[in-house]
Amino acid sequence: MEESFRRLFYPRSVAVVGASGNPLKMGHQCMLSLQEISFPGPVYPVHPEEREVLNTDHCSLNTDH
């Protein structure tokens, strides 16, 4: 497989933009799925207001320019 596709299909880490603590939201479901498959690398939930999603500390986006 070409290296550029390998990085896409076999990532070493994942950022879930829009991760949410609300189980009805898609971001929550993405985080849950990554936990259920025991994703081997770091998973970074990104949300402007949530502090923690599924016991994982969030990453904030700095929107100051």
N, C-alpha and C positions, 0 to 999 in steps of 0.2 A: 504494500500500500504506500502510496506517495506520502512523504513526511507531512505535508500540509493537511492532508485528510486524517492522518493518524492523530494529530493534535486535536482535531475537531471531534473525532469519534472515541478517542481514548484520552480525555483530559486528565491532567495531574491534580487540578483543583477546579472548583466550580463556584461562581458567584450567582446567587439567586436574587436578581433585582426584583423588588416588590414582595419579598418574603414577608409573611404575615403570621401573626398568632391566631388569626381567625381561621378555623378549619374549613370554612366555606369558600375561602379565597384560593385561587390557583397557586399563589406563591407558597402558601402553607402546604398544599398538596405536593408541590415540587420538593420542598424540604423534607417532607415525610417520606417520599419515595426514595430520596437519596439516603436517608437513614435506614430505610427498610432493606435496601440492597447492600448496606454497609460500604458505601462509596469509600474507597481507600485513601483518598486525599482530603485536603481541607475543603470545607464547604463554608462559604461566606454569605450569610444572609444580609441583604442590603435593603434598608428601609429608612426613610427620613424620620420616622417617629418611634418605631418599635425599638426597644432596648435589647430584647432577647426573643428568639423564635426557636421553639422546641429545644430549649436548654442550650442554645448556641448564641454567643454574643454577636451582635450585629456589627456591620461596617456602615459608616455613614458616608454619604456622598457630599463632598464639599462643593457647594454651589456658588461660593464667593469667587469672583473673577478679579 
